[in-house]
Amino acid sequence: MRRSPFHTASAEEIRAGKVTDVYFARTQEILKAKGLDRRAGVAEFTVGELPLGWPWGIFCGLEEAVSLLEGLPVDLQALPEGTLFPARDETGVRVPVMTIAGAYGRFCLHETPALGLICQATGVATRAARIRLAAGSSSVIAFGTRRMHPAIAPMLDRASYLGGCDAVSNFAGARLIGRPPQGTMPHALIVVLGDPQAAWEAFDRTLPRSVPRVALIDTYSDEKAEALLAARTLGKRLDGVRLDTPASRRGNLAELVREVRWELGLRGFSRVRVIVSGGIGEEQIPPLVAAGADGFGVGTAISNAPTVDFAMDLVEMEGRPCAKRGKFGGRKEPYRCSRCLGVRVIPSGAVSKAPRCSRCRAPMKGMFRRYLKSGKRVSPLPPVDSIRSFVLDQLKRV
């Protein structure tokens, strides 16, 4: 592998199977030596349980997985990206999210990167979706790329936006999703200019009016006092105030939001939005919404979301079912009820028509789509805005 100033792999190295675990390379070597590297296998990706007791996840990372496997002599079926899925169906069978079929010796090197592409992205998208539900109609901006390696900032922001965030703050992530980056100002601007008022005035005079005037109000003084000072300084040009108080200083944050909202309203600034950031997670958001917060900047809670522990397992070799202990052998077809989102997994070819949901008796539809046929793309990959709309539509039925 080539040396790089940053400790990252190139796209070429990932596609070539150079970013994998050594035992897969040894497996490939042994299969070739024995003339078995072209034995046909079917491998599926499942998870036994989702992190933190989550009842559902948002499948993410498919677009990169397709790019990884494109050109290999394999077929790829998967849930559409953005699909809400449970770890197991109503009978306890693991729900496959993706299936690869082809000569195992030709794709075994790609197990490690394929898992990495979907495990982390699915965790981030799921946490973003949970925060979206907690925030209701309040805006949510993804602030978390500063907590992770910069090389994966675009992936993190895409998964965050796909999962339900309204915007992202990172330039590279915003470019990937085709949206303008959003954010306010750092404490550093206020420190450099000497006081909050000077920073707000410089922000207002320097930047185009298309940039919302959101004043950071907790650098040196009481948040209520700085909120009122910002209102006097910018007047009707003030669009919002942001509270980013460190945890050690905030006390009861909901009460602080309620107080700032009340005092601004008394002085004719009811339309000014109150934005909260700094260590915010899904548990803290509902009481802040109730207190009057209009938006949230969420960082580490999303970007450091727990990875979904998918595994890739062979379930068929040379047309015959097989499986390691604890796994279910054979090709499978997941079906989902469009009404209640209930899922059932059925052996491939076991039924002549789609089953009915056991809970609401509505017809179920097959969840898989074929994305690669002999390494060639056969289904289009939708833009991220379409995937995000798909996610939000499913969240209405959770």
LUMDO-619271 format. One record per residue (C-alpha): x, y, z; residue in one letter. Coordinates in Angstrom, 2 decimals. Layout:
% residues N
        px        py        pz   rest
         X         Y         Z      A
...
//
This chain:
% residues 398
        px        py        pz   rest
      0.00      0.00      0.00      M
      1.25      3.46     -0.84      R
      2.30      5.86      1.88      R
     -0.01      8.79      2.43      S
      0.23     11.90      4.60      P
     -3.12     10.80      6.06      F
     -3.76      7.35      7.42      H
     -6.43      6.44      4.89      T
     -6.82      3.93      2.08      A
     -7.43      5.02     -1.50      S
    -10.50      4.04     -3.51      A
     -8.30      1.82     -5.66      E
     -6.93     -0.03     -2.63      E
    -10.42     -0.59     -1.23      I
    -11.79     -1.90     -4.53      R
     -8.79     -4.17     -5.04      A
     -9.37     -5.93     -1.72      G
     -6.23     -4.45     -0.13      K
     -8.19     -3.24      2.89      V
     -9.26     -6.59      4.30      T
     -8.42     -9.03      7.05      D
     -5.53    -11.36      6.36      V
     -7.56    -14.53      6.87      Y
     -9.66    -13.78      3.80      F
     -6.51    -13.48      1.68      A
     -5.34    -16.81      3.08      R
     -8.74    -18.33      2.35      T
     -8.52    -17.14     -1.25      Q
     -5.00    -18.56     -1.57      E
     -6.09    -21.96     -0.26      I
     -9.17    -22.11     -2.50      L
     -7.05    -21.31     -5.55      K
     -4.48    -23.95     -4.62      A
     -7.21    -26.57     -4.37      K
     -9.02    -25.40     -7.52      G
    -12.12    -24.41     -5.55      L
    -12.01    -20.63     -5.93      D
    -14.89    -20.66     -8.43      R
    -17.32    -22.62     -6.25      R
    -20.63    -20.73     -6.24      A
    -21.72    -19.33     -2.92      G
    -24.44    -17.10     -1.50      V
    -23.60    -14.82      1.42      A
    -26.03    -12.69      3.38      E
    -25.60     -9.75      5.71      F
    -27.61     -9.82      8.94      T
    -27.44     -8.55     12.52      V
    -28.58    -10.52     15.56      G
    -29.65     -7.47     17.53      E
    -29.41     -3.74     17.08      L
    -27.39     -1.49     19.43      P
    -28.88     -0.15     22.66      L
    -32.08     -2.16     22.22      G
    -33.12     -0.19     19.14      W
    -36.25     -1.82     17.65      P
    -35.33     -0.80     14.11      W
    -32.47      0.52     12.02      G
    -32.14      2.59      8.85      I
    -30.15      0.66      6.24      F
    -27.37      2.88      4.85      C
    -24.15      2.46      2.90      G
    -25.60      0.59     -0.08      L
    -24.35      3.11     -2.66      E
    -20.76      2.55     -1.55      E
    -21.26     -1.23     -1.35      A
    -22.46     -1.25     -4.97      V
    -19.36      0.73     -5.98      S
    -17.17     -1.72     -4.08      L
    -18.59     -4.83     -5.79      L
    -19.26     -3.41     -9.25      E
    -17.17     -5.21    -11.85      G
    -16.83     -8.42     -9.84      L
    -18.60    -11.53    -11.18      P
    -21.36    -11.33     -8.55      V
    -25.06    -10.63     -8.19      D
    -26.08     -8.23     -5.45      L
    -29.53     -7.95     -3.89      Q
    -30.30     -5.59     -1.04      A
    -32.90     -3.55      0.75      L
    -33.23     -0.13     -0.89      P
    -31.02      2.35      0.93      E
    -32.98      4.09      3.67      G
    -35.18      1.09      4.42      T
    -36.36      0.84      8.02      L
    -35.72     -2.74      9.16      F
    -35.79     -4.81     12.38      P
    -32.91     -7.12     13.30      A
    -35.28    -10.11     13.26      R
    -38.65    -10.80     11.71      D
    -41.83    -11.58     13.65      E
    -40.76    -15.23     14.02      T
    -37.23    -14.47     15.24      G
    -35.37    -15.09     11.97      V
    -32.59    -12.62     11.15      R
    -33.58    -10.16      8.44      V
    -31.05    -10.09      5.58      P
    -30.25     -6.58      4.39      V
    -27.95     -7.56      1.54      M
    -27.04    -10.75     -0.34      T
    -24.06    -11.50     -2.59      I
    -24.10    -14.48     -4.97      A
    -21.14    -15.62     -7.08      G
    -17.86    -17.48     -6.90      A
    -16.88    -17.14     -3.25      Y
    -13.19    -17.12     -4.04      G
    -13.74    -14.01     -6.17      R
    -15.51    -11.90     -3.52      F
    -14.19    -13.20     -0.19      C
    -11.60    -10.40      0.00      L
    -14.41     -7.85      0.01      H
    -16.19     -9.04      3.15      E
    -14.28     -6.68      5.46      T
    -14.80     -3.47      3.45      P
    -18.42     -4.36      2.58      A
    -19.22     -4.74      6.26      L
    -17.40     -1.55      7.16      G
    -19.35      0.42      4.57      L
    -22.76     -0.57      5.91      I
    -22.07     -1.08      9.64      C
    -21.03      2.48     10.45      Q
    -23.30      4.28      7.99      A
    -26.35      2.35      9.22      T
    -25.57      3.28     12.82      G
    -25.23      6.98     11.95      V
    -28.39      7.04      9.83      A
    -30.35      5.25     12.56      T
    -29.23      7.65     15.29      R
    -30.07     10.60     13.02      A
    -33.55      9.16     12.43      A
    -34.11      8.70     16.16      R
    -33.06     12.31     16.76      I
    -35.36     13.40     13.94      R
    -38.28     11.74     15.75      L
    -37.27     13.31     19.07      A
    -37.00     16.78     17.54      A
    -40.39     16.69     15.82      G
    -40.69     19.72     13.54      S
    -37.64     21.47     15.03      S
    -34.62     21.78     12.75      S
    -31.59     19.55     13.22      V
    -28.13     20.31     11.81      I
    -25.36     17.67     11.86      A
    -22.32     19.15     13.61      F
    -20.34     16.00     14.33      G
    -17.62     15.68     11.72      T
    -15.05     17.39     13.95      R
    -15.21     14.35     16.23      R
    -14.23     11.85     13.53      M
    -11.44     11.33     10.99      H
    -11.84     14.00      8.30      P
    -11.54     11.44      5.49      A
    -14.99     10.07      6.35      I
    -16.70     13.44      6.90      A
    -18.72     13.20      3.64      P
    -19.99      9.71      4.52      M
    -20.99     10.82      8.02      L
    -22.85     13.87      6.76      D
    -24.61     11.92      4.00      R
    -25.80      9.29      6.48      A
    -26.90     12.03      8.90      S
    -28.88     13.86      6.23      Y
    -30.32     10.64      4.82      L
    -31.49      9.71      8.33      G
    -33.42     12.95      8.78      G
    -31.10     15.86      9.61      C
    -32.11     19.04      7.80      D
    -28.59     20.20      7.00      A
    -24.89     19.61      7.68      V
    -22.11     22.02      8.65      S
    -19.14     20.47      6.83      N
    -18.21     21.77      3.37      F
    -17.32     18.33      1.99      A
    -20.45     16.69      3.37      G
    -22.66     19.47      2.06      A
    -21.11     19.16     -1.39      R
    -21.83     15.41     -1.44      L
    -25.52     15.88     -0.64      I
    -25.88     18.92     -2.88      G
    -26.97     21.30     -0.11      R
    -25.40     24.48      1.28      P
    -23.55     23.99      4.56      P
    -25.16     25.59      7.59      Q
    -23.80     26.88     10.86      G
    -23.46     30.02     12.95      T
    -20.16     31.20     14.45      M
    -17.56     29.69     16.80      P
    -16.60     30.99     20.20      H
    -13.18     31.69     18.66      A
    -14.60     34.56     16.60      L
    -15.89     36.26     19.74      I
    -12.61     35.65     21.60      V
    -10.51     37.05     18.75      V
    -12.68     40.16     18.34      L
    -12.78     40.76     22.09      G
    -16.48     40.69     22.91      D
    -19.76     39.19     21.61      P
    -21.22     42.46     20.34      Q
    -18.19     43.16     18.13      A
    -18.42     39.63     16.72      A
    -22.14     39.86     15.97      W
    -21.71     43.22     14.26      E
    -18.76     41.95     12.18      A
    -20.75     38.85     11.19      F
    -23.68     41.03     10.16      D
    -21.59     43.51      8.17      R
    -19.36     40.97      6.43      T
    -21.55     38.06      5.34      L
    -24.33     38.12      2.72      P
    -27.89     38.43      3.97      R
    -28.60     34.88      2.76      S
    -26.64     33.69      5.82      V
    -28.98     33.71      8.85      P
    -27.92     36.03     11.67      R
    -27.71     33.56     14.56      V
    -25.82     34.98     17.54      A
    -23.82     32.71     19.84      L
    -24.81     33.93     23.32      I
    -22.81     32.06     25.96      D
    -19.15     33.00     25.52      T
    -18.57     35.27     28.50      Y
    -21.85     36.19     30.22      S
    -25.28     35.03     31.23      D
    -27.23     33.62     28.29      E
    -30.30     35.76     28.92      K
    -28.24     38.93     29.12      A
    -26.36     38.11     25.89      E
    -29.60     37.18     24.12      A
    -31.08     40.57     24.93      L
    -27.84     42.31     23.94      L
    -27.91     40.49     20.59      A
    -31.51     41.62     20.07      A
    -30.58     45.23     20.78      R
    -27.49     45.01     18.57      T
    -29.01     43.43     15.45      L
    -32.65     44.34     15.91      G
    -34.93     42.91     13.25      K
    -31.93     41.37     11.45      R
    -31.48     38.87     14.29      L
    -32.73     35.46     13.10      D
    -31.75     33.38     16.09      G
    -29.62     32.85     19.16      V
    -27.57     29.76     19.92      R
    -26.86     28.31     23.35      L
    -23.75     26.12     23.39      D
    -23.03     26.12     27.11      T
    -20.66     23.36     28.27      P
    -22.33     20.71     30.42      A
    -20.47     21.80     33.54      S
    -22.01     25.29     33.33      R
    -25.51     24.76     32.02      R
    -27.54     23.52     34.99      G
    -31.12     22.98     33.89      N
    -30.86     23.65     30.16      L
    -34.61     23.44     29.54      A
    -35.21     26.17     32.12      E
    -32.51     28.28     30.50      L
    -34.17     27.90     27.08      V
    -37.56     28.74     28.58      R
    -36.14     31.86     30.24      E
    -34.40     33.11     27.07      V
    -37.53     32.47     25.02      R
    -39.69     34.37     27.53      W
    -37.42     37.41     27.78      E
    -37.02     37.72     24.01      L
    -40.79     37.46     23.59      G
    -41.41     40.22     26.14      L
    -39.37     42.59     23.99      R
    -40.99     41.77     20.67      G
    -38.54     39.12     19.49      F
    -40.83     36.09     19.54      S
    -39.85     35.22     15.97      R
    -36.15     34.85     16.92      V
    -35.27     31.17     16.95      R
    -33.58     29.53     19.93      V
    -30.97     27.00     18.82      I
    -29.28     24.57     21.22      V
    -26.02     22.68     20.70      S
    -23.20     21.16     22.69      G
    -23.55     17.60     23.93      G
    -27.15     17.23     22.77      I
    -28.57     13.73     22.24      G
    -31.94     12.17     21.65      E
    -32.74     11.97     25.38      E
    -32.19     15.69     25.96      Q
    -34.15     16.95     22.96      I
    -37.84     16.40     23.93      P
    -37.75     18.56     27.10      P
    -35.90     21.26     25.18      L
    -38.57     21.23     22.46      V
    -41.20     21.56     25.18      A
    -39.28     24.53     26.62      A
    -39.34     26.36     23.30      G
    -36.16     25.36     21.43      A
    -36.60     25.72     17.67      D
    -33.53     23.86     16.44      G
    -30.55     21.76     17.41      F
    -26.95     21.34     16.38      G
    -26.17     17.69     17.11      V
    -22.59     16.50     16.87      G
    -21.03     13.55     18.64      T
    -24.35     11.85     19.38      A
    -24.78     11.27     15.62      I
    -21.24     10.95     14.29      S
    -20.24      8.62     17.14      N
    -23.39      6.50     16.84      A
    -22.82      2.83     17.67      P
    -22.02      0.74     14.63      T
    -24.53     -1.92     13.65      V
    -22.78     -5.27     14.07      D
    -23.69     -6.83     10.74      F
    -22.08    -10.16      9.85      A
    -21.62    -11.72      6.42      M
    -22.31    -15.47      6.38      D
    -22.35    -18.08      3.67      L
    -25.85    -19.61      3.53      V
    -25.56    -21.62      0.30      E
    -22.73    -23.42     -1.55      M
    -23.12    -24.95     -4.99      E
    -26.90    -24.60     -4.74      G
    -27.21    -26.38     -1.38      R
    -28.17    -24.66      1.92      P
    -25.44    -24.30      4.52      C
    -24.80    -22.19      7.60      A
    -22.55    -21.94     10.62      K
    -23.96    -22.55     14.07      R
    -26.53    -19.97     15.13      G
    -27.39    -18.93     11.56      K
    -30.18    -19.99      9.22      F
    -29.10    -21.62      5.96      G
    -30.44    -21.07      2.45      G
    -31.35    -18.08      0.32      R
    -34.06    -15.95      1.85      K
    -36.58    -13.34      0.79      E
    -37.67    -10.64      3.26      P
    -41.23     -9.32      2.89      Y
    -42.69     -6.24      4.54      R
    -46.18     -4.98      5.23      C
    -46.65     -1.54      3.69      S
    -49.18     -0.65      6.38      R
    -47.54     -1.58      9.70      C
    -43.98     -2.28      8.45      L
    -44.04     -5.79      9.89      G
    -41.38     -8.06      8.34      V
    -41.34    -11.77      7.56      R
    -38.42    -13.77      6.15      V
    -39.22    -16.74      3.92      I
    -36.93    -19.26      2.18      P
    -36.39    -18.17     -1.40      S
    -38.91    -19.81     -3.73      G
    -40.96    -21.25     -0.86      A
    -44.15    -19.35     -1.76      V
    -45.80    -18.69     -5.11      S
    -47.23    -15.35     -4.02      K
    -46.47    -12.71     -1.42      A
    -47.75    -13.56      2.08      P
    -50.18    -11.48      4.12      R
    -49.19     -9.65      7.28      C
    -50.06    -11.69     10.37      S
    -50.95     -8.51     12.29      R
    -53.09     -6.48      9.91      C
    -53.67     -9.00      7.11      R
    -52.47     -6.54      4.46      A
    -50.46     -7.95      1.53      P
    -46.70     -7.95      2.07      M
    -44.18     -6.94     -0.59      K
    -40.73     -8.31     -1.29      G
    -38.08     -5.98      0.15      M
    -35.10     -6.95     -1.99      F
    -34.04     -5.29     -5.22      R
    -31.30     -6.52     -7.50      R
    -28.54     -3.95     -7.93      Y
    -25.80     -5.96     -9.66      L
    -26.08     -8.78    -12.19      K
    -22.73    -10.37    -13.02      S
    -21.09     -7.22    -11.73      G
    -23.14     -4.80    -13.83      K
    -25.63     -2.31    -12.41      R
    -29.22     -3.24    -13.17      V
    -31.10     -0.87    -10.83      S
    -30.60      2.88    -10.44      P
    -29.40      4.32     -7.16      L
    -31.68      7.21     -6.12      P
    -30.35     10.63     -5.08      P
    -29.96     11.29     -1.38      V
    -32.99     13.62     -1.21      D
    -35.22     10.81     -2.48      S
    -33.78      8.42      0.09      I
    -34.29     10.99      2.86      R
    -37.95     11.43      1.83      S
    -38.33      7.64      1.91      F
    -36.91      7.57      5.45      V
    -39.17     10.37      6.67      L
    -42.22      8.64      5.21      D
    -41.40      5.45      7.10      Q
    -40.79      7.34     10.33      L
    -44.39      8.58     10.19      K
    -45.46      4.96     10.65      R
    -43.11      4.02     13.48      V
//
